[in-house]
Amino acid sequence: MNTEKDFSPLTPSIVRALNDKLYEKRKVAALEIEKLVREFVAQNNSTQIKHVIQTLAMEFALSQHPHSRKGGLIGLAACSIALGKDSGLYLKELIEPVLTCFNDSDSRLRYYACEALYNIVKVARGAVVPHFNVLFDGLSKLAADPDPNVKSGSELLDRLLKDIVTESNKFDLVAFVPLLRERIYSNNQYARQFIISWILVLESVPGINLLDYLPEILDGLFQILGDGSKEIRKTCEVVLGEFLKEIKKTPSSVKFAEMANILVIHCQGSDESKLTNDLIQLTAMSWMREFIQLAGRVVLPYSSGILTAVLPCLSFDDRKKSTKEAANACNHSLMKLVTPEDDVEEAGEGSELPQQDNTPPRTQDTLDNSLNASQDSVGFSNISFFMLASPERAQVTLDLDGIVQVLDRHLHDPATGMMTRITVLKWLYHLYIKTPRKMFRHTDSLFPMLLKTLSDESDEVILKDHVSGRTFRNVTAQQIELQVPGSTKWKDGFGSKGADCSPSTPSMNSYFYKFMINLLKRFSMERKLLEMRGTFIIRQLCLLLNAENIFHSMADILLKEEDLKFASIMVQTLNTILLTSAELFQLRNQLKDLHTQESCALFCCLYRSWCHSPVATVSLCFLTQNYKHAYDLIQKFGDLEVTVDFLMEVDKLVQLIECPIFTYLRLQLLDVENNPYLIKALYGLLMLLPQSQAFMMLSHRLRCVPNPELMRAVPQKKPADSSKAAPVHIDYGELLQHFDQVQNKHLEVRHQRAGRAEHPDRKLVL
């Protein structure tokens, strides 16, 4: 440095000492500067004070010579000490050159800069608050300094500055937040530690409401939560915990909507290590749980995103038990927010659905109980919500289309876990109950998805799938009972060629009927599904829907089925279900006595399809007590092609006769005179059987039939043969003719498959 240059009011000895390489000499110069500035202060000579500070800054602190820069720094600190409380008038001039030295490549110089700033801040105290942003910016750089001495010095300065801010009531949070938002995304561990410590301090200051600006830093906090340092993660957890406590205390002032998407992103996990990813996901899910409970319907527009994050977590194993429980709570709380008011918008928009009240469909309580059985164990049935005032609530719109897309995507994804699939079906059920009009337009896209779900490996998934289908049926029917398909509309034919036709009201029976058509098509394409799960699926449908409608519609569809082999297998399956399932008890009782037009119509409809399986047709006649007609059918068995499968069906029928389901039939054997055709029909079956176990069983039963001479003393009972007792006329001749036609079709198909095109000697005579 040029020592001949005029540095007044600094003396040449002070200038030489400031440029010296020895710290002790620079320290002596600093004491001289302090003495000089005190004299100027006593004289109130601000011009000379500014000139001294400017000279120290420009000629020394910002000099190219390292020793000069060190001298300038200690000189500026001496000025601040000499100024005392008046240093606040010159802070900008004092601080800026010191902060510039924070970027120096010499670690010793950075340390001296930190030391100088510490002395300046210590003297100025509260006066430095308006300059907080530049101080914070400089300190954030020193926090990540590689030199431990510099880092140690910055920590001392940092603690001092925190004490000052805590005591001050003039902190400009609005000006600080943009800087905080920028620096919070630093990847340096020490910078993160510095940032998170400041947030914790500011959050604890009563006069600073950092919660208002939480949406701007929440994402960064979750980023820091994924840091590799356990200490930093722990501090970040504390900070997030403090924010959450404050949110619970003052939920009305929280900007829930602005933070919802941030939580959705972090609930889905990240690319961090497994340990930090689990922590981020659990914390975000816990926050989401609190948000839904506190914010209520405010979060409804974000429902699709929330479900995207929540649904996969429901299939977590016990290793992520806490996250799974939090996700369960989120799901349950979110589901409770969807109410009938979310369906009001489209009430008058010309929907296909007729007007209705909000009375739940019949057996609604039963369905709710069955759906919520697994949820009740979680223990969130008494969740209370922070609900917004009515004007705000009216503006909230449920993102139904987005929700349905998310549910559809999870059901179609083969990687989706069982509990997730079950929850998806619960959501579909809930949406159909709460928002039937809006859900109605999604029906065409949802039905194939629900049908596909019937192939699921989990019985519980299938059960929920059935309940969802049941709910749709109840909603679209608008509590109008499905017409008994014995009317003309059902007899017009809706087989495989008429799959798009509707047998009844478009808003109701068309979808029920379409569902049955598609279900049978699925069974036809996936025979293994029919074999392994068909009975279970149909029984559950009968439990949840009207069994008569199911059998009536399936019989009507099978009547037009072109694949006769499938029709025969399907009829045998339906017949077994009809005769053995507890769910069909009421339907069996209805068929036992054909005394009404409805029961006769049902019998005739079933009969026409049951003709695809001769043995099933006979069993239907036994069930309906049409013993004479059963005998007439068995007489025709001699003209049929008797196969091993046919004999196995007869064997099964004999075993069924010995079951409790046919107790009434066995008791009617006591009334020999009034049931002669029953005995003849049973003897006919006996003659069809080879001498097997079934033959011995039936033969033994018939030997127990009493001698009619012995029974004549018994007062005659009312005739039990329904073919004579039924008040409604049934054209049994026409039914026999239909039976012959169906069997001829089956015979032709078998001949064609065997390579024998025409065998008139095997044709039945009509």
Secondary structure, DSSP 8 states (H G I E B T S, - for coil): --TTS--TTS-HHHHHHHT-S-HHHHHHHHHHHHHHHHHHHHTT-HHHHHHHHHHIIIIIIT-SSHHHHHHHHHHHHHHHHHHGGGGGGGHHHHHHHHHHGGG-S-HHHHHHHHHHHHHHHHHHGGGGGGGHHHHHHHHHHHTT-S-HHHHHHHHHHHHHHHHHHHH-S---HHHHHHHHHHHTT---HHHHHHHHHHHHHHHH-TT--GGGGHHHHHHHHHHHHT-S-HHHHHHHHHHHHHHHHHHHH-GGG--HHHHHHHHHHHHT--SS-HHHHHHHHHHHHHHHHHHHHHHGGGGGGGHHHHHHHHHHHTT--GGGHHHHHHHHHHHHHHHHH--GGGGGGGTTS--SS--------TTHHHHHHHHHHHHHTT--TT-------HHHHTT----HHHHHHHHHHHHH-TT--HHHHHHHHHHHHHHHHH-HHHHHTTHHHHHHHHHHHTT-S-HHHHHHHHHHHHHHHHHHHTT-----TTSHHHHT--SGGGTT--SS-TTTHHHHHHHHHHHHHHHHH-HHHIIIIIHHHHHHHHHHS-HHHHHHHHHHHHTT-S-HHHHHHHHHHHHHHHHH-GGGHHHHHHHHS--SHHHHHHHHHHHHHHTTSHHHHHHHHHHTT-HHHHHHHHHHGGGS---HHHHHHHHHHHHHHTSGGGHHHHHHTT-TTT-HHHHHHHHHHHHHS-SSHHHHHHHHHHHTS--HHHHTTS-------HHHH-SS---HHHHHHHHHHHHHHHHHHHHHHTT----GGGS---
